[in-house]
Every structure is written in C-alpha cells, then in structure tokens.
C-alpha cells in the first residue's frame, strides 16, 4: 500500500511541512466552538514566530473533562457525521474517559503513524507479530494491528483481558512462532512469570523483538525483558489525541517523533514559556494531519520530557527526526480485569 506521507527527504522539508500544516491546523481550529474568540487576535501569517504561536491557549485533559460527550462534540468536533469513521477512547485513569471522533481521513493518517514503527525497528515481510494490547475502542491495539498489513507484516490479533488468558498467550507464542511481541512492558514481564510456572523459558522462543508502549520503560525493566525474552527491546510513544507519535531507533537513547506529522513543543509548566532543546518541561502536541474531527492545538499530554534534536540512531529515523526523553508521565495506562487502558 502506498504511503500517505513518505518520509521527508530532509529536516528542511519537515520544517516546510510544519509551517504549511500549522496554518491549516490553525484555520481548522477556528471553526471549533471552544476556540470561538480565543484565536481572533492571532495573525495566521505569523505562526512561525514563537511569540505569536505561544499565544494559542494550551488544552488539557481537565478542560475536556468539564464537558459531557454532547458538549465535547459541540465544542471540539468539526466533522460531519457522514465523515466520522470511529471513536478513539482515552482511558480515564485520572477522571472520566473522553471519546474522540475520528474521520476516515484521520484513520488513514493514524494507520500511517503506527505503520512507520515497523521499518524503523527493522520489522518487515516474513515477520509475525503477537499483539497483546486490547483490541477495542482504544486505538493502540486495533490500529497497530491493522497498520501491520500496510507494511506486509504478519499480525496475530491476540488482544488482552479475559478473552485470552495469560497462559493461552504463552501457548500461542509457542505454537504460532511469532517473531515480535507488542505489549505493555509490565505484561511482557507477567508473561515471563506465567511461563516460569509452566517450566517454559521464553528466551528460547521465536520472539526476537519486544515493542513496549503506554507506560514507563525503566532501564531495569528493559534489561530484564531483553534477558528473559532473549530479544531486543524497543520503546514506542503515542496518545489517543494524536496517534502513534514515534519510536526508538537502534541506539535506544530516546523516542524519535514523527515531526512531519506532529508539531511538538516543550513548555515550562509554570510560565508557559517554550523551552529550548535539552530543558525539561511539559510536552505539547499539535497534530498536523490527524485533526479533521478534533483540531486540537497545543495539546498538553501530561508527559514531562526534554527534546533532543539529534540522537545516535542510524538510518532515516536518526537523521530526520528529533527525539524526546521522558522524565515522567503524569497520566497513563491502568488495568481492569487484565485489560490495559490508556489515559
């Protein structure tokens, strides 16, 4: 399947894409009810000026949670009912969940954002993935699974929760011989414990890559996963409000962000100042393409990060994309009866 957004040729091209798409995102946001009167004083032709861009109000989950679903749709949805393909759920760890409408166009770009992880991690035709994220209204599982087929990568839609108990997951890994495990790091560790009780050494399985997302991957977790699965471990980062935003490269020194798809800033939480490279602050995201229904500008993800322009990974991911290093995440996944849900 042809890529909607082929990888840019250079960082200069990324800057050009950002400049053009920020204008589109800004004009689209002006049609949403919540932004009425909030953007009128901002000149659309000067958005490249940090002082001008910084006048755009930051959106937080707490703002969204002041609305019921009908009010949320009135304030933030700009899509027609005929254009809405599905809804993506936030998990509601720190409050009630929010359901985001996604247009058919949004879903295409969502698939693209998840699909990019496969070549970035050197997964391709001949690989078979075992995905242990819930395959429901939260996008992580089902969009990731669907995106694999765009890249001719095999995918076992295993899911999580009571429908596929942990022992059955271990059995499926042994029987179907996948090469890639996609799960939360805590669940990958849990499967090790389950296998141990059955006398099974998962380092002797066919899994050679473990991809983790949705929770902090500490050095200790990474080392244990690498040892006990006999696999290389990659961290990946995304959010329901935007999409899959990026992944690690082979240097494993941070998560490279698809900066042609998302305009990202690190903000001083107290002053609102846009911080320079290397300084730690709260992570704000403006989707540049997946904003056809909910045109969020400067979404505060709740992550505390630092931005690094150049890491040590090889290939296009290292050459093209800046990376973030997490200091903390204020919201995240939690578990209900074995099912992991996002913030």
Secondary structure, DSSP 8 states (H G I E B T S, - for coil): ---SS---SSHHHHHHHHHHHHHHHHHHHTTSGGGTTTSTTS-GGGTTSHHHHTTS--B-HHHHTTS-HHHHHHHHB-S-GGGEEEEEE---TTSS--EEEEEHHHHHHHHHHHHHHHHHTT--TT-EEEE-S--SSSHHHHHHHHHHHHTT-EEEE---SGGG-HHHHHHHHHHH--SEEEE-HHHHHHHHHHHHHTT--GGGSS--EEEE-SS---HHHHHHHHHHHTSEEEEEEEETTTEEEEEE-TT-SSEEE-TTTEEEEEE-TTT--B--TT-EEEEEEEESSS-SSB--SSEEEEEEEEEES--S--HHHHHH--EEEEEEESS--EEETTEEE--
